[in-house]
Amino acid sequence: MKRFFALGLMSILSVAIFFCGGGPKDVYVSGTYNNTSTDKSVACYWKNGTRVDVGTTAEESEGYGIFVSGTDIYVVGRTYGSPDTAVYWKNGTKVVLGDGVNESSAVAIYVDGTNVYVAGDETTGGNPVTTLWTSATTKVSIGTAGVGSHAVSMYKSDNTLYIAGDEDDKPVYWTYNIASKSVTKVSLSSVVGSASDIFVSGSDVYTSGVNNGNDDAVYWKNTTVTALSSTPEKAQATGVALDGSDVYVVGASTTTGAMKDIKPVYWKNKVRTVLATAKESEIGYAIRVVVNDGDVYMTGFYADSTTPTYEVAAYWKNGTRVDLSSATGEANAFGIFITQQ
């Protein structure tokens, strides 16, 4: 049974996005597709458009973040069962992170040599708590005990991990100092919302997300908010990246306020552009953005606006769409990692 194609439920969609520069590129995109023979979701990644399954048809799974280290390919996500369990796959081999008792999910991954860092959440005392796994057996509770929280994205800068998400239904990010193992929470807003992605440039922290419920797309530079949408438009910001002084934010927007009209979009320095789909009538989301050697890559999906009867995983390079799946099935592209060939 497919589980991951609900429009508007972007709080679970998170990936770490990193890249290497110079020369011809390999484009890795992580995601999930629905196996039509079993009607089960399967975690996967695409390398230059060719799909590689990491999940199996024996259990339902979803893939979110991706990281490539040398010849090793890591995809992070979760498997469904009793309970749902945070996992990552290294070259297709599953590594279980959850304790097998409590619900858990993993959404972002960073690999530094032999160190594998995974952000997600695990239910404790009835509440999901933002969690960092620093190995398959070692975990750190990042969120506040007794208060619901979720990780949605992670970025590493110098010796610090930055983890974006929400706590008590408000947008926040946490810092985790790898050397001292200290955790600091930074609140971004006092109103309902969520931080969806995070990017660090020097001493500045850029965080995309939604403010005032799920209607207002914004980004924060440190704790200063910049609005990207206004009434009657409804929008969500799901990814952020910088290219010099240019700020790119991706997400989805409906100028009519109706979900049936929602389009994949990006904002460059607050100016909105609708991303191309196969048909003008189709709806969709852009989920993540990364800039590599001046090229702007955005992942996401577009879908039939009526049922939907199909959902096509895609990425856009400088606005040109590259389909990763066909319009006869259902798939979604989340994370992206670009390497030099």
Summary of the structure (lengths in Angstrom):
residues: 341
radius of gyration: 18.1
end to end distance: 36.8
largest distance: 51.9
contacts: 1269
relative contact order: 0.15
helix: 2%
strand: 61%
